[in-house]
């Protein structure tokens, strides 16, 4: 199953086992999730082990599972969305990325989408070090972050609305457009 089909297949599970927050997340973030899934599809072989960090409500994790990956989802508060993960057959590990060791080894790929902006900058080196330890040598890190300079954020500002999401600790400017998105290798080891 390709990335788009996999993501579309998750909708029914989200409707049945999620809440309005999960459903809104599914629809409002469909495009960015699809782009991240396509990066995984490009850089990580089918059947590879993938760790999805900051995973709840497990939409991306479920789509990865549907695409044929061996998925371990990691989140600080997985409980509200465990029925989604269970329905998809996704393994879940409860961890506070800022304060605990990840204790995962040998992953082919790590997906770290829309999470780094939630971390206090003091803890980012620790978190990236733990991701590096989780990846096997030559493993890939797929990392995305919202673009503070995006058209959506600019329109919010023009309309007099706060463009920064209240749970973001630090916004990161991305000068590259989504058309430029590529993968990069985090040299694990």
N, C-alpha and C positions, 0 to 999 in steps of 0.2 A: 504494500500500500504506500503510495507517495505521501508527501507531507500534507498537501491540501486535503486529500481523501481522509487521512488519519485525523486531522483536526476537525473536519466536518463530522466524522463518526463519533466524536466525543460529545457533541451537542446534546444528544438524547440522555446520556449519562448525567450531564450537568443539570439538565431539566429535572430528571428524576431524583437525584441525590444531593443537589446543591441548593443554595439559597439565592436570593436576589443578587447578592454581592457577587457570587460565583457566576451567575448567568450574565450579569452586566460585564464582568471581567471577560467572559468568553466573547461577547459580541464587540465590546469597545476595544479590546486588545487583539482581535483576530489577526489583523495585518502584521503586527509586530511579532506575534507568536509564529505565524506562518513563515516569516522571514528567518526567525531563529531556527525553526525546524528545517528549513531548506539549507541552512548552514550546516546543521548536523548531518543532513542527508549528503551534503557535498563532501564533508571531511571525515565522517565516521562510518565505517563499513557496517552494513546490515548485520545484526546479531551481536554487535559490539556492546560492551558494558558501558552504560552511561549513568553518571550521577547528576541528578537535577537538583541544584542548590537553591534554597529559598522557594520551594516548589509549590506550596499551597496557593490556590485550591486544586492543584494537581492536574490542570488542564494540559499543560505541556507534557507532563509525565505520562498521562494517558495516551496522548497522541504519539509520543515516542514508543510506548509499548505497542500500540497498534501498527507502528512502522516496522516492528520486529526487533527492537532493541531490548536488552536486558537492563531494566531501569531500577535505580535506587533513588528515591526522592528523599531530600533532606529539608527539614523545616523546623523552626523554633516552636511553632504552635500548630502541629498538624491535626489535632483532635477535631476541630469543627468540620473538616473536609475528609476525614478518614473513610466515610462511605464511598466517596468518589474513588479514592485510591484503591480501596478493596474491590470495588466493582471492576476496575481496570486490571487488577492483578499486579499493582505496583507495590514494591517493597518500600516501606517508609522508615526513616531513622529520624528520631527527634534529637536535634542539636541546636545549640545557640552558637552560631558561627563565630560570633565575636569573642566568646568566652570559653569555648570548649574545643577539644581536639576533634577532628572529623572522624578519625579512626576508620577510614575506608582506604583500601589499597588496591592497586591493579586495574583501575578504571581506564578504559580506552579513551573516553571523552568526559568532559565536565561541561554542563550547561549552567551558566551563571547569568541569567537574563533579568534585567530590571531589578537587581538586588544591591549592587555596589553603592548606589546612591542612598540607600537606607542605612548603611553602615557608618559608624563614627570613623572619621579618617584615621584616628589613632589605631584602630583595629584592622584596617585594610591589609597591612603587611602580614599580620597573623593569618588572616583568612586566605590570602593568596598563597601563603606558604603551605597551609593545610590542603588547599586544592592541588598544589604541586605534588605534595606527598601522596595524594589520592590517585593521581594519574600514573600510569605506567610510563616508562621511558618512551618518548615519541608520542605521548598522548596529546589530545587537543583540548583546548579550552575555548568554548563558544561564550563570549561575554558581550552583552549589550547593555546599554544604558539609555534612558530617555534623553532627548536632545532639548535643552532649555531654549535653544534658538529655533525650534520647529515652528512651522506656520501656525499650528494649533495653539502653542504657547503665546506666540505673538498676537494672535487674535484675541486671546483671553486678556492680555495686557491692554490692548486697544479698547476693549469693551469695559475696562476698569475692574477686571477680575484678577485675583491672585493667580499668576501663572505657575507658581511653584506648589507642588503637591505637599501637603502639610506633614507627611511622614518622611519626606526626603531630608536627610541630614546635609547633603551637599549635591548641588546640581552640577552636571558636567556638560560643557559645551562640546558639541560634536560638529566639526566643520565639514565632515563627509556626508553626502546624501545617502539615502538607503540604497540608491542605485550603485554606489561604490562599495557596498558591504561585501566583505570578503572574510575569509577565515584566517586565523593566525595560529601559529604553533606556540604553545607554551612548552618549553623544553623541560620535561619532567625528568626527575632523577636526582 
